[in-house]
Amino acid sequence: MSDTIESVSDDVPVPPPPPAAAVTVRGLTKRYGDLAAVDGLDLDVPRGGVFGLVGPNGAGKTTTMLATVTLLRPDEGRIDVLGHDPVTDPRAVRGVVGYVPDTFGLYDGLSCREYLDFFAAAYEVPREGRAAQVDALLELVELSHKAATDVAGLSRGMQQRLSLARGLVHDPQVLVADEPASGLDPRARVELREIVKELAVQGVTIVISSHILAELDELCDRVAIVEAGKVLAQGTADEIRGAVQASSTVTVRVLGGEDALAVAATLAAGTGALVTPEEGRLRCEVVGGEAAAAELLRTLVVGGVRVTDFREDRGGLERLFLSVTQGVVR
């Protein structure tokens, strides 16, 4: 063995280790008669950030969430939540997970403060710290001015924010929110989105479901696309795009007028791109992600085209969802 041990240069950045899992699901199956609401579903939710479950109504999102938060016993498969099994150790799971269902479950006759205090007591939050916890949550969801208001007198958006605060009364490490923006007006959705972002900054792992893709597009760090009880793809949007080789659109502008644009169109078509001229520019549909876009730009420059603007639009979550799913309805 050599006496010299080569070390990695200090100049070479060492990539950070992947985040530990907050929730791991393997082979999750839940049947209702002949219907498999969830059918062998696998899921990996890393710690930290916002993880989105994306899929149409009936895809299995709610069933997966209910099993994760101990409210539904699966027929098959295993779930791990921060090292705890929801089936064999539900109390431990409930201690580290907060749940915001798609129905509010508010109790008439209680003020907002009393409502949160009730649930804090149910979660055995120590009495001496309970008032401060409730005040902090009311401030977080911007309901301090409604602390003494009966919950029945709140608007729908305020009720949803109070429901979110309820899921946080015991300071959970993971928050599971099922369709939290459903039925909210645009302003209430923006307010809810900002609260979710703030929670993520504070280190809470958030698992959120929705069939409103625009709501999740700018919110989620990672997503899982679910259809017919199965996860079809999961990861960052770019990782999923790379895996399914979804097309992206590149807009190109060049110097030299229509003649130069015609040359550029010919060169672009030679790379396999689908080229459409549009008012002094080219729209090029390419397949292959960043590598394909880079090859298109290289081809244009080598061909003598003076490119003044080159922009790639890989599309949002909606396009990605359509490229992965098949429109299965059950």
Sequence and secondary structure as in RCSB ss.txt:
>XXXX:A:sequence
MSDTIESVSDDVPVPPPPPAAAVTVRGLTKRYGDLAAVDGLDLDVPRGGVFGLVGPNGAGKTTTMLATVTLLRPD
EGRIDVLGHDPVTDPRAVRGVVGYVPDTFGLYDGLSCREYLDFFAAAYEVPREGRAAQVDALLELVELSHKAATD
VAGLSRGMQQRLSLARGLVHDPQVLVADEPASGLDPRARVELREIVKELAVQGVTIVISSHILAELDELCDRVAI
VEAGKVLAQGTADEIRGAVQASSTVTVRVLGGEDALAVAATLAAGTGALVTPEEGRLRCEVVGGEAAAAELLRTL
VVGGVRVTDFREDRGGLERLFLSVTQGVVR
>XXXX:A:secstr
  S      TTS        EEEEEEEEEEEETTEEEEEEEEEEEESSSEEEEE  TTSSHHHHHHHHTTSS  S
EEEEEETTB TTT HHHHHHHEEEE SS    TT BHHHHHHHHHHHTT  HHHHHHHHHHHHHHTT GGGTTSB
GGGS HHHHHHHHHHHTTTT  SEEEEESTTTT  HHHHHHHHHHHHHHHHTT EEEEEES HHHHHTT SEEEE
EETTEEEEEE HHHHHHHHT EEEEEEEESSHHHHHHHHHHHHHHTT EEEEETTEEEEEEESHHHHHHHHHHHH
HHTT  EEEEEEE   HHHHHHHH      
